[in-house]
Amino acid sequence: MKRALVGTTLGLLMMWANLAGAAEVTMTASPAVPAAQGSISFQHDRNHNTKFTVHAKHLARPDALTPAKSAYVVWTQPRGKDAQNQGVLSVNENLEGSLSGTTPQQTFDVIVTAEDSANVDHPSGTEVLRGTVQHH
C-alpha cells in the first residue's frame, strides 16, 4: 500500500513538472479573417529547443477565400531573421487545424498565412494569425 502511494505521488509530481514547463499564448487574427482564433502551446526542452503546436479554429477552407488559396502555411520567424516554413496547417470539416513542430529558437513569432502553394520559401499571402513565443 505504501509503495503504491509513493509511486502514485511520484507519477503525479512528474506530470505536474512537465505541465509547469508548458505555456500557451493567444494568437491575434488578421482583420481579413476576424472570426479566426488561434493559440500556440509550447515547451522549452532541456536542449533549449522549443516544441510548439499551433491550434486554430473558425478558419475557412483556403480554397473558399477570395482570392482562393491552396494552403495555410505556418511560419516561425526569430527577431531580425527570415521566416521559416514549418508546414501546412490543414483545415478539417469543423474548420479547425493544428500543426506541431520544433525549433532551436526560444523567442520567435509564429505566423499563419494563406498561400497559393504549400512549398513557398517566404510568406507572400494574406496573414491570418500571428503570435509570439517568448522564453521567460
Summary of the structure (lengths in Angstrom):
residues: 136
radius of gyration: 17.7
end to end distance: 40.4
largest distance: 64.9
contacts: 397
relative contact order: 0.22
helix: 16%
strand: 44%
